[in-house]
């Protein structure tokens, strides 16, 4: 039941799987919409029951639960955004430092540089998908009117850094 469900328990089941979190938040939004459309009167012959106050309490509890879910997901997403930004920044810096020409580069440095370039080329597509998923997750939270912390790193920064890395690669 809603009153017995602890967000911490739900979060531990969800783990850090972005896709599962997105599906959960979308499902929670749809369920909330169903609560809004529920009637607050029931008639049984001559008896009318008004359960408006109970419905209001259920809605408040559900809203609180949904906000907690969003906050848990936002914490996970913030960490993933920071980690991705850091990973991409380091790769970009290393990519810019690779030297494959000139007398200053030894054979060993050239081999290491070519190996790194091949590794980066293999990483571009998966990293692009990861960045897109992070940005879509951020959009989902924005659509649900989540209030982000003051130190929130926008997904656009990660996307921009990835784009700069791609440009450095070419």
BELVEN-V897420 format. One record per residue. N is the residue number from 1. OMEGA is omega in degrees with one decimal (none if undefined). BURIAL is I if it has 9 or more other C-alpha atoms within 8 Angstrom, else O. D_CENTER is the distance of its C-alpha to the mean C-alpha in Angstrom with 2 decimals. Layout:
BEGIN
n=[N	N]
omega=[OMEGA	OMEGA]
burial=[BURIAL	BURIAL]
d_center=[D_CENTER	D_CENTER]
END
This chain:
BEGIN
n=[1	2	3	4	5	6	7	8	9	10	11	12	13	14	15	16	17	18	19	20	21	22	23	24	25	26	27	28	29	30	31	32	33	34	35	36	37	38	39	40	41	42	43	44	45	46	47	48	49	50	51	52	53	54	55	56	57	58	59	60	61	62	63	64	65	66	67	68	69	70	71	72	73	74	75	76	77	78	79	80	81	82	83	84	85	86	87	88	89	90	91	92	93	94	95	96	97	98	99	100	101	102	103	104	105	106	107	108	109	110	111	112	113	114	115	116	117	118	119	120	121	122	123	124	125	126	127	128	129	130	131	132	133	134	135	136	137	138	139	140	141	142	143	144	145	146	147	148	149	150	151	152	153	154	155	156	157	158	159	160	161	162	163	164	165	166	167	168	169	170]
omega=[-177.8	-177.2	-178.2	-176.7	176.9	-178.3	179.6	178.5	178.2	-179.3	-179.9	176.5	-178.0	-178.2	-178.7	-179.4	-175.6	-178.5	179.6	178.0	178.8	-179.7	179.7	-178.8	177.0	178.8	178.8	178.2	178.5	179.0	178.7	177.5	177.8	177.8	-179.4	-174.7	-178.3	178.9	-179.2	177.5	174.1	179.9	176.5	-175.5	-178.7	-176.7	176.6	179.1	177.3	-179.9	179.6	-178.7	178.0	179.2	178.6	178.2	177.6	178.8	178.8	179.6	-179.3	178.5	178.9	179.2	-179.4	177.7	177.4	176.8	179.1	180.0	176.9	180.0	179.6	177.6	177.7	-179.1	178.9	179.5	179.5	177.2	179.4	-179.8	-179.8	179.3	-180.0	-179.9	-178.8	179.0	178.9	179.3	179.5	179.5	179.2	178.5	179.6	-178.6	-178.5	177.8	-177.7	-176.2	176.9	-177.8	-176.7	-177.6	177.3	178.7	179.1	178.2	178.9	178.0	177.8	178.9	179.4	177.8	179.0	179.0	178.1	177.7	179.8	179.8	177.6	-178.6	-173.4	-176.7	177.8	179.8	177.6	177.4	178.8	179.5	178.9	179.8	178.9	179.8	177.9	177.3	177.4	177.8	178.9	178.6	178.1	178.1	179.4	175.8	176.4	176.7	-177.4	177.1	-178.8	-178.7	-177.3	174.8	-179.8	176.8	179.5	176.1	178.5	178.8	179.3	178.6	177.0	178.7	178.0	178.0	177.0	179.2	178.3	-179.2	-178.2	none]
burial=[O	O	O	O	O	O	I	O	O	I	I	O	O	I	O	O	O	I	O	O	I	I	O	O	I	O	O	I	O	O	O	I	O	O	O	O	O	O	O	O	I	O	O	O	O	O	O	I	O	O	O	O	O	O	I	O	O	O	I	O	I	I	I	O	I	I	I	I	I	I	I	I	I	I	O	I	I	I	O	I	I	I	O	I	I	O	O	I	I	O	I	I	O	O	I	O	O	O	I	I	O	O	O	O	I	O	O	O	I	I	O	O	I	I	O	I	I	O	O	I	O	O	O	I	O	O	O	I	O	O	I	I	I	I	I	O	I	I	O	I	I	I	O	O	O	I	O	O	O	O	O	O	O	O	I	O	I	I	I	O	I	I	O	I	I	I	O	I	O	O]
d_center=[26.48	24.21	26.30	26.16	22.45	20.84	17.14	17.54	18.96	16.24	13.59	15.95	16.29	12.61	12.24	9.21	9.02	5.69	8.40	10.23	7.84	7.50	11.24	12.03	10.84	12.71	15.57	15.82	16.15	18.78	20.57	20.80	22.37	24.84	25.77	26.55	28.93	30.82	34.42	35.77	39.34	40.98	44.63	46.83	50.26	51.58	48.82	45.76	42.84	40.48	37.28	35.56	35.16	33.66	31.21	30.28	29.64	27.46	25.39	25.06	24.04	21.47	20.00	19.93	18.31	15.57	14.93	14.87	12.27	10.01	11.02	10.42	6.79	6.65	8.84	7.04	4.11	7.45	9.25	7.50	7.95	11.40	12.24	11.61	13.55	16.20	16.61	17.02	19.31	21.45	21.78	22.79	25.32	26.72	26.98	28.90	31.17	32.22	35.82	37.46	40.67	43.58	45.92	43.55	41.29	42.70	42.45	40.12	37.77	37.87	37.10	34.15	32.95	33.29	31.53	28.58	28.53	28.53	25.68	23.64	24.62	23.29	19.92	19.43	18.40	15.91	14.34	14.34	12.51	9.82	9.62	9.73	6.90	4.62	6.92	6.98	3.74	5.46	8.53	8.15	8.10	10.87	12.73	12.86	14.30	12.20	14.02	12.24	14.23	16.81	15.56	12.12	11.70	11.02	9.15	12.70	14.13	12.37	13.42	16.81	17.35	16.68	19.15	21.63	21.48	22.24	25.10	26.41	26.42	28.61]
END
